Amino acid sequence: MAKGDLLGQMDCPLCGTSSDVKEDKAGRPLLFCRHGCKLQLFTRTEAQADGMRRKLRPAAAPATTVPAAPEAAPAAPKPKSIFEQLTGIPA
Ligand SMILES: [Zn+2]
């Protein structure tokens, strides 16, 4: 996680608007109520940071973190060539 990364969403504790929680330069979550009352809720201690991390709704995990295991290819007959598909004539 780099600073400024979106960690997730959390409802603003003051106005209830769903707000972005990003990582500040100390690596702690920071809520900014961009679409509501403009509250900026900084976390200054690890206890505060942990509390916010527990409350936020995590952002979708970036595709790079958990590569999906490739599915085993089904034992299928060799696909027909484009030529064969178009003409019906075995290539
Ligand atoms: Zn707010």
PDB file of the backbone (N, CA, C, O) and the ligand in Angstrom, with CONECT records:
HET     ZN  A 101       1
ATOM      1  N   MET A   1       0.850  -1.209   0.000  1.00  0.00           N
ATOM      2  CA  MET A   1       0.000   0.000   0.000  1.00  0.00           C
ATOM      3  C   MET A   1       0.876   1.246   0.000  1.00  0.00           C
ATOM      4  O   MET A   1       1.744   1.406   0.858  1.00  0.00           O
ATOM      5  N   ALA A   2       0.647   2.102  -0.942  1.00  0.00           N
ATOM      6  CA  ALA A   2       1.356   3.370  -0.963  1.00  0.00           C
ATOM      7  C   ALA A   2       0.468   4.437  -0.350  1.00  0.00           C
ATOM      8  O   ALA A   2      -0.750   4.276  -0.279  1.00  0.00           O
ATOM      9  N   LYS A   3       1.077   5.519   0.089  1.00  0.00           N
ATOM     10  CA  LYS A   3       0.260   6.565   0.684  1.00  0.00           C
ATOM     11  C   LYS A   3      -0.710   7.105  -0.354  1.00  0.00           C
ATOM     12  O   LYS A   3      -0.392   7.219  -1.538  1.00  0.00           O
ATOM     13  N   GLY A   4      -1.914   7.435   0.131  1.00  0.00           N
ATOM     14  CA  GLY A   4      -2.935   7.912  -0.781  1.00  0.00           C
ATOM     15  C   GLY A   4      -3.793   6.814  -1.346  1.00  0.00           C
ATOM     16  O   GLY A   4      -4.791   7.089  -2.012  1.00  0.00           O
ATOM     17  N   ASP A   5      -3.425   5.570  -1.095  1.00  0.00           N
ATOM     18  CA  ASP A   5      -4.233   4.464  -1.602  1.00  0.00           C
ATOM     19  C   ASP A   5      -5.585   4.430  -0.903  1.00  0.00           C
ATOM     20  O   ASP A   5      -5.697   4.710   0.291  1.00  0.00           O
ATOM     21  N   LEU A   6      -6.596   4.084  -1.671  1.00  0.00           N
ATOM     22  CA  LEU A   6      -7.930   3.930  -1.100  1.00  0.00           C
ATOM     23  C   LEU A   6      -7.977   2.621  -0.310  1.00  0.00           C
ATOM     24  O   LEU A   6      -7.734   1.542  -0.851  1.00  0.00           O
ATOM     25  N   LEU A   7      -8.291   2.739   0.964  1.00  0.00           N
ATOM     26  CA  LEU A   7      -8.385   1.545   1.807  1.00  0.00           C
ATOM     27  C   LEU A   7      -9.792   0.986   1.808  1.00  0.00           C
ATOM     28  O   LEU A   7      -9.990  -0.227   1.884  1.00  0.00           O
ATOM     29  N   GLY A   8     -10.770   1.878   1.722  1.00  0.00           N
ATOM     30  CA  GLY A   8     -12.148   1.410   1.745  1.00  0.00           C
ATOM     31  C   GLY A   8     -13.099   2.574   1.954  1.00  0.00           C
ATOM     32  O   GLY A   8     -12.758   3.733   1.716  1.00  0.00           O
ATOM     33  N   GLN A   9     -14.279   2.246   2.398  1.00  0.00           N
ATOM     34  CA  GLN A   9     -15.326   3.229   2.604  1.00  0.00           C
ATOM     35  C   GLN A   9     -15.799   3.125   4.046  1.00  0.00           C
ATOM     36  O   GLN A   9     -15.801   2.050   4.645  1.00  0.00           O
ATOM     37  N   MET A  10     -16.199   4.273   4.588  1.00  0.00           N
ATOM     38  CA  MET A  10     -16.773   4.269   5.924  1.00  0.00           C
ATOM     39  C   MET A  10     -17.784   5.404   5.991  1.00  0.00           C
ATOM     40  O   MET A  10     -17.598   6.449   5.367  1.00  0.00           O
ATOM     41  N   ASP A  11     -18.850   5.195   6.748  1.00  0.00           N
ATOM     42  CA  ASP A  11     -19.821   6.260   6.920  1.00  0.00           C
ATOM     43  C   ASP A  11     -19.223   7.337   7.817  1.00  0.00           C
ATOM     44  O   ASP A  11     -18.633   7.035   8.854  1.00  0.00           O
ATOM     45  N   CYS A  12     -19.378   8.591   7.410  1.00  0.00           N
ATOM     46  CA  CYS A  12     -18.894   9.715   8.211  1.00  0.00           C
ATOM     47  C   CYS A  12     -19.553   9.683   9.588  1.00  0.00           C
ATOM     48  O   CYS A  12     -20.777   9.585   9.676  1.00  0.00           O
ATOM     49  N   PRO A  13     -18.771   9.765  10.661  1.00  0.00           N
ATOM     50  CA  PRO A  13     -19.363   9.694  11.997  1.00  0.00           C
ATOM     51  C   PRO A  13     -20.203  10.925  12.339  1.00  0.00           C
ATOM     52  O   PRO A  13     -20.981  10.889  13.293  1.00  0.00           O
ATOM     53  N   LEU A  14     -20.063  11.999  11.588  1.00  0.00           N
ATOM     54  CA  LEU A  14     -20.838  13.199  11.883  1.00  0.00           C
ATOM     55  C   LEU A  14     -22.115  13.284  11.065  1.00  0.00           C
ATOM     56  O   LEU A  14     -23.184  13.534  11.622  1.00  0.00           O
ATOM     57  N   CYS A  15     -22.026  13.081   9.750  1.00  0.00           N
ATOM     58  CA  CYS A  15     -23.203  13.283   8.908  1.00  0.00           C
ATOM     59  C   CYS A  15     -23.697  11.985   8.268  1.00  0.00           C
ATOM     60  O   CYS A  15     -24.774  11.969   7.673  1.00  0.00           O
ATOM     61  N   GLY A  16     -22.931  10.899   8.379  1.00  0.00           N
ATOM     62  CA  GLY A  16     -23.400   9.613   7.887  1.00  0.00           C
ATOM     63  C   GLY A  16     -23.178   9.364   6.417  1.00  0.00           C
ATOM     64  O   GLY A  16     -23.549   8.305   5.910  1.00  0.00           O
ATOM     65  N   THR A  17     -22.569  10.329   5.705  1.00  0.00           N
ATOM     66  CA  THR A  17     -22.296  10.123   4.289  1.00  0.00           C
ATOM     67  C   THR A  17     -21.191   9.088   4.110  1.00  0.00           C
ATOM     68  O   THR A  17     -20.190   9.107   4.827  1.00  0.00           O
ATOM     69  N   SER A  18     -21.377   8.191   3.156  1.00  0.00           N
ATOM     70  CA  SER A  18     -20.346   7.205   2.868  1.00  0.00           C
ATOM     71  C   SER A  18     -19.118   7.926   2.322  1.00  0.00           C
ATOM     72  O   SER A  18     -19.207   8.660   1.338  1.00  0.00           O
ATOM     73  N   SER A  19     -17.989   7.716   2.959  1.00  0.00           N
ATOM     74  CA  SER A  19     -16.794   8.491   2.654  1.00  0.00           C
ATOM     75  C   SER A  19     -15.622   7.580   2.351  1.00  0.00           C
ATOM     76  O   SER A  19     -15.560   6.437   2.805  1.00  0.00           O
ATOM     77  N   ASP A  20     -14.684   8.121   1.565  1.00  0.00           N
ATOM     78  CA  ASP A  20     -13.476   7.368   1.252  1.00  0.00           C
ATOM     79  C   ASP A  20     -12.545   7.354   2.459  1.00  0.00           C
ATOM     80  O   ASP A  20     -12.398   8.359   3.154  1.00  0.00           O
ATOM     81  N   VAL A  21     -11.932   6.227   2.696  1.00  0.00           N
ATOM     82  CA  VAL A  21     -10.864   6.127   3.686  1.00  0.00           C
ATOM     83  C   VAL A  21      -9.584   5.821   2.922  1.00  0.00           C
ATOM     84  O   VAL A  21      -9.454   4.785   2.270  1.00  0.00           O
ATOM     85  N   LYS A  22      -8.644   6.757   3.023  1.00  0.00           N
ATOM     86  CA  LYS A  22      -7.373   6.597   2.321  1.00  0.00           C
ATOM     87  C   LYS A  22      -6.257   6.475   3.336  1.00  0.00           C
ATOM     88  O   LYS A  22      -6.436   6.709   4.531  1.00  0.00           O
ATOM     89  N   GLU A  23      -5.095   6.097   2.816  1.00  0.00           N
ATOM     90  CA  GLU A  23      -3.931   5.952   3.673  1.00  0.00           C
ATOM     91  C   GLU A  23      -3.197   7.286   3.717  1.00  0.00           C
ATOM     92  O   GLU A  23      -2.902   7.876   2.678  1.00  0.00           O
ATOM     93  N   ASP A  24      -2.903   7.757   4.930  1.00  0.00           N
ATOM     94  CA  ASP A  24      -2.158   9.010   5.026  1.00  0.00           C
ATOM     95  C   ASP A  24      -0.660   8.721   4.926  1.00  0.00           C
ATOM     96  O   ASP A  24      -0.246   7.576   4.748  1.00  0.00           O
ATOM     97  N   LYS A  25       0.146   9.784   5.044  1.00  0.00           N
ATOM     98  CA  LYS A  25       1.579   9.560   4.807  1.00  0.00           C
ATOM     99  C   LYS A  25       2.238   8.754   5.913  1.00  0.00           C
ATOM    100  O   LYS A  25       3.359   8.274   5.747  1.00  0.00           O
ATOM    101  N   ALA A  26       1.556   8.602   7.038  1.00  0.00           N
ATOM    102  CA  ALA A  26       2.086   7.736   8.097  1.00  0.00           C
ATOM    103  C   ALA A  26       1.624   6.295   7.936  1.00  0.00           C
ATOM    104  O   ALA A  26       1.986   5.427   8.730  1.00  0.00           O
ATOM    105  N   GLY A  27       0.811   6.042   6.892  1.00  0.00           N
ATOM    106  CA  GLY A  27       0.337   4.682   6.679  1.00  0.00           C
ATOM    107  C   GLY A  27      -0.896   4.352   7.486  1.00  0.00           C
ATOM    108  O   GLY A  27      -1.270   3.184   7.602  1.00  0.00           O
ATOM    109  N   ARG A  28      -1.544   5.381   8.055  1.00  0.00           N
ATOM    110  CA  ARG A  28      -2.758   5.158   8.843  1.00  0.00           C
ATOM    111  C   ARG A  28      -3.972   5.606   8.041  1.00  0.00           C
ATOM    112  O   ARG A  28      -3.868   6.463   7.164  1.00  0.00           O
ATOM    113  N   PRO A  29      -5.128   5.015   8.349  1.00  0.00           N
ATOM    114  CA  PRO A  29      -6.328   5.399   7.606  1.00  0.00           C
ATOM    115  C   PRO A  29      -6.773   6.828   7.920  1.00  0.00           C
ATOM    116  O   PRO A  29      -6.648   7.305   9.048  1.00  0.00           O
ATOM    117  N   LEU A  30      -7.288   7.485   6.906  1.00  0.00           N
ATOM    118  CA  LEU A  30      -7.754   8.866   6.998  1.00  0.00           C
ATOM    119  C   LEU A  30      -9.081   8.944   6.280  1.00  0.00           C
ATOM    120  O   LEU A  30      -9.166   8.656   5.086  1.00  0.00           O
ATOM    121  N   LEU A  31     -10.124   9.332   7.005  1.00  0.00           N
ATOM    122  CA  LEU A  31     -11.448   9.487   6.403  1.00  0.00           C
ATOM    123  C   LEU A  31     -11.604  10.929   5.938  1.00  0.00           C
ATOM    124  O   LEU A  31     -11.291  11.867   6.671  1.00  0.00           O
ATOM    125  N   PHE A  32     -12.092  11.093   4.714  1.00  0.00           N
ATOM    126  CA  PHE A  32     -12.414  12.429   4.219  1.00  0.00           C
ATOM    127  C   PHE A  32     -13.837  12.399   3.714  1.00  0.00           C
ATOM    128  O   PHE A  32     -14.153  11.676   2.769  1.00  0.00           O
ATOM    129  N   CYS A  33     -14.698  13.183   4.342  1.00  0.00           N
ATOM    130  CA  CYS A  33     -16.118  13.217   3.988  1.00  0.00           C
ATOM    131  C   CYS A  33     -16.306  14.175   2.817  1.00  0.00           C
ATOM    132  O   CYS A  33     -16.857  15.267   2.953  1.00  0.00           O
ATOM    133  N   ARG A  34     -15.821  13.717   1.651  1.00  0.00           N
ATOM    134  CA  ARG A  34     -15.783  14.566   0.457  1.00  0.00           C
ATOM    135  C   ARG A  34     -17.176  14.998   0.011  1.00  0.00           C
ATOM    136  O   ARG A  34     -17.367  16.132  -0.430  1.00  0.00           O
ATOM    137  N   HIS A  35     -18.144  14.101   0.126  1.00  0.00           N
ATOM    138  CA  HIS A  35     -19.464  14.394  -0.420  1.00  0.00           C
ATOM    139  C   HIS A  35     -20.451  14.855   0.642  1.00  0.00           C
ATOM    140  O   HIS A  35     -21.627  15.078   0.354  1.00  0.00           O
ATOM    141  N   GLY A  36     -19.973  14.996   1.853  1.00  0.00           N
ATOM    142  CA  GLY A  36     -20.872  15.422   2.914  1.00  0.00           C
ATOM    143  C   GLY A  36     -20.344  16.673   3.602  1.00  0.00           C
ATOM    144  O   GLY A  36     -20.232  17.735   2.991  1.00  0.00           O
ATOM    145  N   CYS A  37     -20.019  16.528   4.891  1.00  0.00           N
ATOM    146  CA  CYS A  37     -19.689  17.704   5.716  1.00  0.00           C
ATOM    147  C   CYS A  37     -18.226  18.100   5.654  1.00  0.00           C
ATOM    148  O   CYS A  37     -17.804  19.023   6.351  1.00  0.00           O
ATOM    149  N   LYS A  38     -17.432  17.400   4.814  1.00  0.00           N
ATOM    150  CA  LYS A  38     -16.009  17.723   4.604  1.00  0.00           C
ATOM    151  C   LYS A  38     -15.146  17.426   5.824  1.00  0.00           C
ATOM    152  O   LYS A  38     -14.029  17.932   5.940  1.00  0.00           O
ATOM    153  N   LEU A  39     -15.661  16.614   6.724  1.00  0.00           N
ATOM    154  CA  LEU A  39     -14.830  16.199   7.859  1.00  0.00           C
ATOM    155  C   LEU A  39     -13.583  15.492   7.366  1.00  0.00           C
ATOM    156  O   LEU A  39     -13.644  14.668   6.454  1.00  0.00           O
ATOM    157  N   GLN A  40     -12.455  15.817   7.971  1.00  0.00           N
ATOM    158  CA  GLN A  40     -11.242  15.031   7.765  1.00  0.00           C
ATOM    159  C   GLN A  40     -10.912  14.385   9.101  1.00  0.00           C
ATOM    160  O   GLN A  40     -10.557  15.062  10.066  1.00  0.00           O
ATOM    161  N   LEU A  41     -11.033  13.079   9.138  1.00  0.00           N
ATOM    162  CA  LEU A  41     -10.826  12.359  10.387  1.00  0.00           C
ATOM    163  C   LEU A  41      -9.496  11.625  10.315  1.00  0.00           C
ATOM    164  O   LEU A  41      -9.381  10.562   9.704  1.00  0.00           O
ATOM    165  N   PHE A  42      -8.494  12.222  10.956  1.00  0.00           N
ATOM    166  CA  PHE A  42      -7.166  11.618  10.973  1.00  0.00           C
ATOM    167  C   PHE A  42      -7.078  10.606  12.108  1.00  0.00           C
ATOM    168  O   PHE A  42      -7.751  10.740  13.130  1.00  0.00           O
ATOM    169  N   THR A  43      -6.245   9.598  11.914  1.00  0.00           N
ATOM    170  CA  THR A  43      -5.929   8.692  13.008  1.00  0.00           C
ATOM    171  C   THR A  43      -4.474   8.927  13.372  1.00  0.00           C
ATOM    172  O   THR A  43      -3.589   8.862  12.519  1.00  0.00           O
ATOM    173  N   ARG A  44      -4.238   9.201  14.641  1.00  0.00           N
ATOM    174  CA  ARG A  44      -2.896   9.590  15.095  1.00  0.00           C
ATOM    175  C   ARG A  44      -2.193   8.492  15.864  1.00  0.00           C
ATOM    176  O   ARG A  44      -0.979   8.558  16.058  1.00  0.00           O
ATOM    177  N   THR A  45      -2.910   7.503  16.298  1.00  0.00           N
ATOM    178  CA  THR A  45      -2.292   6.412  17.056  1.00  0.00           C
ATOM    179  C   THR A  45      -2.684   5.097  16.412  1.00  0.00           C
ATOM    180  O   THR A  45      -3.640   5.030  15.640  1.00  0.00           O
ATOM    181  N   GLU A  46      -1.943   4.057  16.734  1.00  0.00           N
ATOM    182  CA  GLU A  46      -2.279   2.753  16.179  1.00  0.00           C
ATOM    183  C   GLU A  46      -3.626   2.271  16.689  1.00  0.00           C
ATOM    184  O   GLU A  46      -4.339   1.559  15.982  1.00  0.00           O
ATOM    185  N   ALA A  47      -3.984   2.655  17.920  1.00  0.00           N
ATOM    186  CA  ALA A  47      -5.301   2.254  18.443  1.00  0.00           C
ATOM    187  C   ALA A  47      -6.412   2.879  17.604  1.00  0.00           C
ATOM    188  O   ALA A  47      -7.404   2.225  17.282  1.00  0.00           O
ATOM    189  N   GLN A  48      -6.233   4.165  17.250  1.00  0.00           N
ATOM    190  CA  GLN A  48      -7.233   4.828  16.405  1.00  0.00           C
ATOM    191  C   GLN A  48      -7.248   4.201  15.017  1.00  0.00           C
ATOM    192  O   GLN A  48      -8.311   3.960  14.445  1.00  0.00           O
ATOM    193  N   ALA A  49      -6.054   3.940  14.481  1.00  0.00           N
ATOM    194  CA  ALA A  49      -5.960   3.364  13.138  1.00  0.00           C
ATOM    195  C   ALA A  49      -6.637   1.999  13.098  1.00  0.00           C
ATOM    196  O   ALA A  49      -7.378   1.691  12.165  1.00  0.00           O
ATOM    197  N   ASP A  50      -6.378   1.186  14.118  1.00  0.00           N
ATOM    198  CA  ASP A  50      -6.998  -0.141  14.153  1.00  0.00           C
ATOM    199  C   ASP A  50      -8.515  -0.023  14.238  1.00  0.00           C
ATOM    200  O   ASP A  50      -9.243  -0.782  13.598  1.00  0.00           O
ATOM    201  N   GLY A  51      -8.982   0.932  15.032  1.00  0.00           N
ATOM    202  CA  GLY A  51     -10.427   1.113  15.154  1.00  0.00           C
ATOM    203  C   GLY A  51     -11.064   1.470  13.835  1.00  0.00           C
ATOM    204  O   GLY A  51     -12.136   0.968  13.499  1.00  0.00           O
ATOM    205  N   MET A  52     -10.401   2.347  13.077  1.00  0.00           N
ATOM    206  CA  MET A  52     -10.973   2.723  11.785  1.00  0.00           C
ATOM    207  C   MET A  52     -10.878   1.573  10.798  1.00  0.00           C
ATOM    208  O   MET A  52     -11.799   1.356  10.010  1.00  0.00           O
ATOM    209  N   ARG A  53      -9.777   0.833  10.829  1.00  0.00           N
ATOM    210  CA  ARG A  53      -9.650  -0.306   9.906  1.00  0.00           C
ATOM    211  C   ARG A  53     -10.742  -1.333  10.154  1.00  0.00           C
ATOM    212  O   ARG A  53     -11.217  -1.981   9.221  1.00  0.00           O
ATOM    213  N   ARG A  54     -11.137  -1.480  11.404  1.00  0.00           N
ATOM    214  CA  ARG A  54     -12.192  -2.461  11.695  1.00  0.00           C
ATOM    215  C   ARG A  54     -13.549  -1.984  11.206  1.00  0.00           C
ATOM    216  O   ARG A  54     -14.411  -2.801  10.880  1.00  0.00           O
ATOM    217  N   LYS A  55     -13.749  -0.675  11.152  1.00  0.00           N
ATOM    218  CA  LYS A  55     -15.060  -0.140  10.784  1.00  0.00           C
ATOM    219  C   LYS A  55     -15.224   0.032   9.280  1.00  0.00           C
ATOM    220  O   LYS A  55     -16.340  -0.018   8.763  1.00  0.00           O
ATOM    221  N   LEU A  56     -14.122   0.232   8.585  1.00  0.00           N
ATOM    222  CA  LEU A  56     -14.280   0.552   7.169  1.00  0.00           C
ATOM    223  C   LEU A  56     -14.682  -0.686   6.377  1.00  0.00           C
ATOM    224  O   LEU A  56     -14.430  -1.826   6.770  1.00  0.00           O
ATOM    225  N   ARG A  57     -15.313  -0.408   5.256  1.00  0.00           N
ATOM    226  CA  ARG A  57     -15.647  -1.480   4.313  1.00  0.00           C
ATOM    227  C   ARG A  57     -14.505  -1.535   3.304  1.00  0.00           C
ATOM    228  O   ARG A  57     -14.302  -0.587   2.546  1.00  0.00           O
ATOM    229  N   PRO A  58     -13.769  -2.624   3.291  1.00  0.00           N
ATOM    230  CA  PRO A  58     -12.552  -2.655   2.463  1.00  0.00           C
ATOM    231  C   PRO A  58     -12.856  -2.428   0.991  1.00  0.00           C
ATOM    232  O   PRO A  58     -13.867  -2.883   0.457  1.00  0.00           O
ATOM    233  N   ALA A  59     -11.937  -1.704   0.357  1.00  0.00           N
ATOM    234  CA  ALA A  59     -12.028  -1.541  -1.092  1.00  0.00           C
ATOM    235  C   ALA A  59     -11.760  -2.886  -1.739  1.00  0.00           C
ATOM    236  O   ALA A  59     -11.140  -3.764  -1.138  1.00  0.00           O
ATOM    237  N   ALA A  60     -12.228  -3.042  -2.957  1.00  0.00           N
ATOM    238  CA  ALA A  60     -11.959  -4.281  -3.693  1.00  0.00           C
ATOM    239  C   ALA A  60     -10.456  -4.481  -3.771  1.00  0.00           C
ATOM    240  O   ALA A  60      -9.715  -3.552  -4.091  1.00  0.00           O
ATOM    241  N   ALA A  61     -10.015  -5.677  -3.483  1.00  0.00           N
ATOM    242  CA  ALA A  61      -8.583  -5.958  -3.483  1.00  0.00           C
ATOM    243  C   ALA A  61      -8.026  -5.749  -4.876  1.00  0.00           C
ATOM    244  O   ALA A  61      -8.627  -6.187  -5.857  1.00  0.00           O
ATOM    245  N   PRO A  62      -6.882  -5.084  -4.977  1.00  0.00           N
ATOM    246  CA  PRO A  62      -6.266  -4.922  -6.296  1.00  0.00           C
ATOM    247  C   PRO A  62      -5.953  -6.280  -6.896  1.00  0.00           C
ATOM    248  O   PRO A  62      -5.656  -7.238  -6.182  1.00  0.00           O
ATOM    249  N   ALA A  63      -6.023  -6.348  -8.199  1.00  0.00           N
ATOM    250  CA  ALA A  63      -5.846  -7.635  -8.877  1.00  0.00           C
ATOM    251  C   ALA A  63      -4.453  -8.195  -8.660  1.00  0.00           C
ATOM    252  O   ALA A  63      -4.230  -9.395  -8.819  1.00  0.00           O
ATOM    253  N   THR A  64      -3.516  -7.334  -8.299  1.00  0.00           N
ATOM    254  CA  THR A  64      -2.132  -7.785  -8.185  1.00  0.00           C
ATOM    255  C   THR A  64      -1.864  -8.537  -6.890  1.00  0.00           C
ATOM    256  O   THR A  64      -0.897  -9.296  -6.816  1.00  0.00           O
ATOM    257  N   THR A  65      -2.697  -8.348  -5.865  1.00  0.00           N
ATOM    258  CA  THR A  65      -2.374  -8.929  -4.566  1.00  0.00           C
ATOM    259  C   THR A  65      -2.646 -10.427  -4.525  1.00  0.00           C
ATOM    260  O   THR A  65      -1.831 -11.192  -4.008  1.00  0.00           O
ATOM    261  N   VAL A  66      -3.785 -10.851  -5.065  1.00  0.00           N
ATOM    262  CA  VAL A  66      -4.144 -12.267  -4.983  1.00  0.00           C
ATOM    263  C   VAL A  66      -4.392 -12.779  -6.399  1.00  0.00           C
ATOM    264  O   VAL A  66      -5.521 -12.734  -6.887  1.00  0.00           O
ATOM    265  N   PRO A  67      -3.350 -13.260  -7.053  1.00  0.00           N
ATOM    266  CA  PRO A  67      -3.581 -13.799  -8.392  1.00  0.00           C
ATOM    267  C   PRO A  67      -4.439 -15.049  -8.306  1.00  0.00           C
ATOM    268  O   PRO A  67      -4.169 -15.951  -7.514  1.00  0.00           O
ATOM    269  N   ALA A  68      -5.455 -15.088  -9.114  1.00  0.00           N
ATOM    270  CA  ALA A  68      -6.342 -16.242  -9.104  1.00  0.00           C
ATOM    271  C   ALA A  68      -5.623 -17.453  -9.679  1.00  0.00           C
ATOM    272  O   ALA A  68      -4.906 -17.359 -10.675  1.00  0.00           O
ATOM    273  N   ALA A  69      -5.828 -18.571  -9.039  1.00  0.00           N
ATOM    274  CA  ALA A  69      -5.227 -19.795  -9.545  1.00  0.00           C
ATOM    275  C   ALA A  69      -5.849 -20.127 -10.892  1.00  0.00           C
ATOM    276  O   ALA A  69      -7.072 -20.119 -11.030  1.00  0.00           O
ATOM    277  N   PRO A  70      -5.022 -20.416 -11.879  1.00  0.00           N
ATOM    278  CA  PRO A  70      -5.601 -20.737 -13.192  1.00  0.00           C
ATOM    279  C   PRO A  70      -6.404 -22.027 -13.104  1.00  0.00           C
ATOM    280  O   PRO A  70      -5.978 -23.002 -12.485  1.00  0.00           O
ATOM    281  N   GLU A  71      -7.554 -22.013 -13.724  1.00  0.00           N
ATOM    282  CA  GLU A  71      -8.379 -23.212 -13.709  1.00  0.00           C
ATOM    283  C   GLU A  71      -7.757 -24.269 -14.608  1.00  0.00           C
ATOM    284  O   GLU A  71      -7.201 -23.975 -15.666  1.00  0.00           O
ATOM    285  N   ALA A  72      -7.871 -25.483 -14.157  1.00  0.00           N
ATOM    286  CA  ALA A  72      -7.344 -26.580 -14.964  1.00  0.00           C
ATOM    287  C   ALA A  72      -8.131 -26.641 -16.271  1.00  0.00           C
ATOM    288  O   ALA A  72      -9.362 -26.637 -16.281  1.00  0.00           O
ATOM    289  N   ALA A  73      -7.390 -26.696 -17.358  1.00  0.00           N
ATOM    290  CA  ALA A  73      -8.050 -26.733 -18.655  1.00  0.00           C
ATOM    291  C   ALA A  73      -8.777 -28.066 -18.819  1.00  0.00           C
ATOM    292  O   ALA A  73      -8.187 -29.123 -18.596  1.00  0.00           O
ATOM    293  N   PRO A  74     -10.036 -28.026 -19.201  1.00  0.00           N
ATOM    294  CA  PRO A  74     -10.746 -29.296 -19.412  1.00  0.00           C
ATOM    295  C   PRO A  74     -10.137 -30.051 -20.581  1.00  0.00           C
ATOM    296  O   PRO A  74      -9.620 -29.465 -21.532  1.00  0.00           O
ATOM    297  N   ALA A  75     -10.216 -31.360 -20.479  1.00  0.00           N
ATOM    298  CA  ALA A  75      -9.667 -32.182 -21.556  1.00  0.00           C
ATOM    299  C   ALA A  75     -10.610 -32.092 -22.747  1.00  0.00           C
ATOM    300  O   ALA A  75     -11.529 -32.897 -22.894  1.00  0.00           O
ATOM    301  N   ALA A  76     -10.371 -31.120 -23.573  1.00  0.00           N
ATOM    302  CA  ALA A  76     -11.247 -30.897 -24.714  1.00  0.00           C
ATOM    303  C   ALA A  76     -10.540 -31.338 -25.982  1.00  0.00           C
ATOM    304  O   ALA A  76      -9.311 -31.313 -26.049  1.00  0.00           O
ATOM    305  N   PRO A  77     -11.301 -31.740 -26.983  1.00  0.00           N
ATOM    306  CA  PRO A  77     -10.667 -32.058 -28.260  1.00  0.00           C
ATOM    307  C   PRO A  77     -10.002 -30.818 -28.834  1.00  0.00           C
ATOM    308  O   PRO A  77     -10.398 -29.692 -28.533  1.00  0.00           O
ATOM    309  N   LYS A  78      -9.022 -31.027 -29.634  1.00  0.00           N
ATOM    310  CA  LYS A  78      -8.296 -29.916 -30.240  1.00  0.00           C
ATOM    311  C   LYS A  78      -9.273 -29.027 -31.001  1.00  0.00           C
ATOM    312  O   LYS A  78     -10.033 -29.513 -31.839  1.00  0.00           O
ATOM    313  N   PRO A  79      -9.256 -27.727 -30.713  1.00  0.00           N
ATOM    314  CA  PRO A  79     -10.211 -26.853 -31.402  1.00  0.00           C
ATOM    315  C   PRO A  79      -9.948 -26.818 -32.903  1.00  0.00           C
ATOM    316  O   PRO A  79      -8.816 -26.938 -33.371  1.00  0.00           O
ATOM    317  N   LYS A  80     -11.029 -26.651 -33.621  1.00  0.00           N
ATOM    318  CA  LYS A  80     -10.886 -26.574 -35.068  1.00  0.00           C
ATOM    319  C   LYS A  80     -10.206 -25.277 -35.450  1.00  0.00           C
ATOM    320  O   LYS A  80     -10.333 -24.267 -34.758  1.00  0.00           O
ATOM    321  N   SER A  81      -9.507 -25.312 -36.522  1.00  0.00           N
ATOM    322  CA  SER A  81      -8.867 -24.100 -36.999  1.00  0.00           C
ATOM    323  C   SER A  81      -9.937 -23.151 -37.534  1.00  0.00           C
ATOM    324  O   SER A  81     -11.060 -23.560 -37.832  1.00  0.00           O
ATOM    325  N   ILE A  82      -9.572 -21.900 -37.646  1.00  0.00           N
ATOM    326  CA  ILE A  82     -10.498 -20.919 -38.197  1.00  0.00           C
ATOM    327  C   ILE A  82     -10.936 -21.346 -39.597  1.00  0.00           C
ATOM    328  O   ILE A  82     -12.107 -21.243 -39.961  1.00  0.00           O
ATOM    329  N   PHE A  83      -9.975 -21.822 -40.359  1.00  0.00           N
ATOM    330  CA  PHE A  83     -10.279 -22.278 -41.720  1.00  0.00           C
ATOM    331  C   PHE A  83     -11.356 -23.354 -41.698  1.00  0.00           C
ATOM    332  O   PHE A  83     -12.308 -23.322 -42.478  1.00  0.00           O
ATOM    333  N   GLU A  84     -11.181 -24.322 -40.772  1.00  0.00           N
ATOM    334  CA  GLU A  84     -12.135 -25.436 -40.714  1.00  0.00           C
ATOM    335  C   GLU A  84     -13.494 -24.954 -40.225  1.00  0.00           C
ATOM    336  O   GLU A  84     -14.531 -25.405 -40.711  1.00  0.00           O
ATOM    337  N   GLN A  85     -13.484 -24.028 -39.254  1.00  0.00           N
ATOM    338  CA  GLN A  85     -14.756 -23.522 -38.742  1.00  0.00           C
ATOM    339  C   GLN A  85     -15.530 -22.801 -39.846  1.00  0.00           C
ATOM    340  O   GLN A  85     -16.755 -22.898 -39.915  1.00  0.00           O
ATOM    341  N   LEU A  86     -14.818 -22.085 -40.699  1.00  0.00           N
ATOM    342  CA  LEU A  86     -15.485 -21.266 -41.711  1.00  0.00           C
ATOM    343  C   LEU A  86     -15.930 -22.115 -42.916  1.00  0.00           C
ATOM    344  O   LEU A  86     -16.975 -21.875 -43.520  1.00  0.00           O
ATOM    345  N   THR A  87     -15.106 -23.101 -43.235  1.00  0.00           N
ATOM    346  CA  THR A  87     -15.360 -23.833 -44.476  1.00  0.00           C
ATOM    347  C   THR A  87     -15.926 -25.221 -44.256  1.00  0.00           C
ATOM    348  O   THR A  87     -16.544 -25.795 -45.153  1.00  0.00           O
ATOM    349  N   GLY A  88     -15.714 -25.772 -43.041  1.00  0.00           N
ATOM    350  CA  GLY A  88     -16.133 -27.140 -42.794  1.00  0.00           C
ATOM    351  C   GLY A  88     -15.181 -28.147 -43.409  1.00  0.00           C
ATOM    352  O   GLY A  88     -15.419 -29.354 -43.353  1.00  0.00           O
ATOM    353  N   ILE A  89     -14.115 -27.657 -43.988  1.00  0.00           N
ATOM    354  CA  ILE A  89     -13.132 -28.546 -44.621  1.00  0.00           C
ATOM    355  C   ILE A  89     -11.977 -28.728 -43.641  1.00  0.00           C
ATOM    356  O   ILE A  89     -11.365 -27.745 -43.224  1.00  0.00           O
ATOM    357  N   PRO A  90     -11.673 -29.958 -43.271  1.00  0.00           N
ATOM    358  CA  PRO A  90     -10.528 -30.156 -42.372  1.00  0.00           C
ATOM    359  C   PRO A  90      -9.258 -29.591 -42.977  1.00  0.00           C
ATOM    360  O   PRO A  90      -8.932 -29.848 -44.136  1.00  0.00           O
ATOM    361  N   ALA A  91      -8.548 -28.815 -42.169  1.00  0.00           N
ATOM    362  CA  ALA A  91      -7.339 -28.173 -42.689  1.00  0.00           C
ATOM    363  C   ALA A  91      -6.189 -29.161 -42.719  1.00  0.00           C
ATOM    364  O   ALA A  91      -5.082 -28.808 -43.127  1.00  0.00           O
TER     365      ALA A  91
HETATM  366 ZN    ZN A 101     -19.648  14.095   7.036  1.00  0.00          ZN2+
END
